[in-house]
Amino acid sequence: MDNNLEFLINTLSELRYASMQANEYTIRELMHKYNMLFLGSKFNSIYSNELLHYMKSNRNFNLSDDEFLKLIPKACKILNMKYTAMTELANLSNLNRKVSCYNIILW
């Protein structure tokens, strides 16, 4: 397995566990710790662009945005996490719009 993919899987697993422990009283601390939003009624939804920023800033992870976006579907499939591709709203008629981010459901 690719080292970057393995590192991403480990980080997503950690975030999954951390978000499962969160509640309305501890969520701010969790968001501060990881410097990202945990959204949804279960605090189990994150965005890949915030995840990449966290990993670059705190985990010495050095990967381009495009390379990172290619790893997200692979890691999510391995971890049985749902994900949704997000694209820019410009040029909506273009069926081949580039994915700019993923919404990841941790559990």
N, C-alpha and C positions, 0 to 999 in steps of 0.2 A: 504494500500500500504506500502511496505517495506520502512523504513526510508532512507536506502542507495539508493534505486531506486528513491525515491522522490528527494533526494539531487542531484542525477545525472541528473534527468529531469530538475530541476531548473537551474543547471549549464549549461546544453546544451541549454536551452532556452535563458539564458543570452548571451552565445556565439553566438547563432543564431542572436540575435538582434544586438550585437556588430559588427558582420561581415557584416550585412546588411548595416551598417552605414559606413563601411570602403571604402576607395578609394585609389588610387595609392599614394596619399599624406599622408594618415593617417595610412596606413597598418603597417608601422614599429612601430609606437606607440602602436598599438593594439597588435602586436606580443610581444613587450616588456612588456606590461601590463600583459598579460596572460602567458608569457614565453613559447609560442608554435608557430608553424608555421601555418599560414592560407594560404592555397594553392589554386590554380586554378585561372582562369581568374576573378572569382567573389569573391575570397578570402573566400570561403565557405566550404573548405575541411580541415579537421583536422585528426590527428591520435590519437587513443585511448591511446597509451602509453604516449604521451605527455599530454593528458588530465588527466590521472591518476597522473602523476608527478605534474602537476599544482594543482590538488585537494589535494594531500597529503602535498605539500609544502605551500599552501596558504589558504586552507579551512579546515585544521585539519581533513581530511578524512583518515580513516584508514581501508583499505580493501586490501586483497591480490590481486595480478594480476589476478589469476584464477577466484576469486569471481567477480572482476570488469568486466572481459570479459564476464561473464554470464549475467551481467546486461545490457550491451550495446545493444544487439538486442531488449530486452524488452523496454528500454527507447526510442530507435529509432522508434520502431513501434508505441508507444504511441504518439510520436511527428511527425510522418510521415516523418522521416528523412531516407534517403537511407544510407546504410552501406555495406561495402564489407569486408569480412574476408580476412586476410592476413596470410599466413603461411610461415614457413622457407623453403628455397629452398632445403635444404638437404632432401634426400630420397624422391624425387618427385614421385616415383612409388607407394608409400604408400598412399592409398586413404583415410586413417583415420588420416591424418596429423593434429596436434594440431594447433588451431588458436593462433597466437602469438600477433595479433594486429588487429584493425579494422580501415579502412578508413571511416570517417563519413562525409557525405554531409549535412551540416547544413540547407540548403534551396535550 
